[in-house]
Amino acid sequence: MSQLVKEDKEAIASASGEKEEEKKKEKPSHRRTFLDATTEGELLSGIRKEVEAGRLPLNVAGMEEVYQNYKNAVLQSGIPNAEEIILSNMAVAMDRMCLDVEDPFVFSPYHKALREPFDYYNFGQNYIRPLVDFRNSYVGNISLFHEVEKQLQQGHNIVLISNHQTEADPAVIALLLDKTNPSIAENLIYVAGDRVLTDPLCKPFSMGRNLICVYSKKHMYDDPELTEMKKKANIRSLKEMAVILRDGSQIVWIAPSGGRDRPDP
């Protein structure tokens, strides 16, 4: 009898293993449509092919406009090898956006920056770096950031309350602090609204930041059926923040009115 039971278990284990292998085979591998592009034409053609094949929804197909805007901005910067940088950065960005369409990432109430196997933090830094005019940009009152770092090392929490301009600001702040206060640059926690957590064009950049995820009060009642879910999600996020702050040595940036890059509806 024991021998029969053993054989049954082995058969079940073998069958389970075969099913897992079948699942792996059934799951299509991630396409390298954008990473394999060597020219602008191939990159833009890749977008159109993905759309025509029904693999990219129309809102993500807007990445062609993102490409043109990014290209124009980087070319105006006057940096060396601008064309190569544009192609390289946009190929990676489009690849990450496409990957999220294939396998959507879901943010937890407290999201820690994803650094491996793909480093989303450095991805965001590399993408925004060509857009920053370092020669004419500076951080005022840098001594305050040195003081902040000391306070954090002593176990204190720091909360920054300031509205911001655009969704690129986290990367800009991190880039400007990278040489003087890299610890702040990498460990800063941002309170993030749901748009940057759900928009496929924004998500890859958000995945590289430490975030407390919330639903904006302004849009809490946009869809009455989702209001209760949003409230519960915000409560979970507040509890997560309380746990984080209890540990000490945390720096959190809260933008009470969000970004200023869009007019009120």
DRENVOZA-540030 format. One record per residue (C-alpha): x, y, z. Coordinates in steps of 0.2 Angstrom, whole numbers, plus 5000, padded with zeros to 4 digits. Example, Ala and Ser with C-alpha at 12.3 -4.5 7.8 and 13.67 -1.06 7.14 Angstrom:
2
506249785039506849955036
REM end
This chain:
265
500050005000501450125005502250094988500650134979500450294988502250334985502050304966500450404966501350554974502750534961501450534947500550684953502250774956502750724938501050784931501150944940502950974934502350944916500851064918502051204925503151174910501651184898501151344906502851414903502851364885501051434883501551604890502251704876504051774878504251964879504452034862506052144859505152254846505952414853507552354860508052274843507752444834509352524828508552674819507152804823506152734808506252554816505752614833504252714826503752574814503752454829502452554838501352554822501552364820501152334838499552434837499052354820499252184829498152234843499452214856499552404861497952494866497752674859498252764875499952674874500052704856500252884861502052844864502452904847502053084853503053054868504553004857504353164847504253274862505753194870506753204854506353394852506853424870508453334870509053404854508753574861509953534875511453534864512253374873513453274863512753114854510953174857510253064843511052904851510452954868508652984861508552814852509352714867508252794881506652794871506952614865507052554884505552664889504452594875505052414880504552444898502852524893502552374881503052254895501752324907500352304894500852124892500952094911500252244921501152294937500052324952500652444965500552404984500052544996501852565000502952534985504852514986505852564970506152414959508052394957508152224951508152124940507852284930508352444938506852554936507752694947509252714935508052694920507152854926508752944930509552904913507952954904507753124912509653174914509753244896508353354900509153444914510253594911511553554924512653704919511253834924510353734937510753724956510053674973509753834984510153815002511053655000511653665018509853625023509953455014511553425023510653455040509153345034510453205031511053225048509353215056508953065046510552975052510053015070508352925067507253075064505853075051505753225039504253275030504353395015502753485010502853564993501853564977502753514962502753564943502753404933502853214935504753224930505153314947505653164957506953114944507553304943507653314962508653154963509853204949510153374957510553294974511453144967513253214970512953304987511653194995511453034986510552945001509153075000509053054981508752864982507752854998506552994997504752924998503453014987501553024990500852974973499152994965498252864956498652934938500452894939500052724945498852674932499452774916500452644905501552784899501952844917502052674927503852624922504452784929503452764945504052594948505752664951505252774965504752744983502952784984501452794996500052764984498452864987496852924978496653104976495153184986494853294970494353134961493753024975491953034969492253034950491552864949490352824963490552634962492452654965492252784980492252654994493652554986494752714985494352765003494852595009496452594999496852765006496652695024497852555020499152685013498952785029499252635040500852595029501452765031501252755050502252595051503652665040503752825051503752725067505452645061506152815059507452885047506252915034506053065022504353085014503753215001501953265001501253384987499553434995498853504978499853384967500653444951500453614942500753544924498853534921497453654923495953614934494553524923
REM end
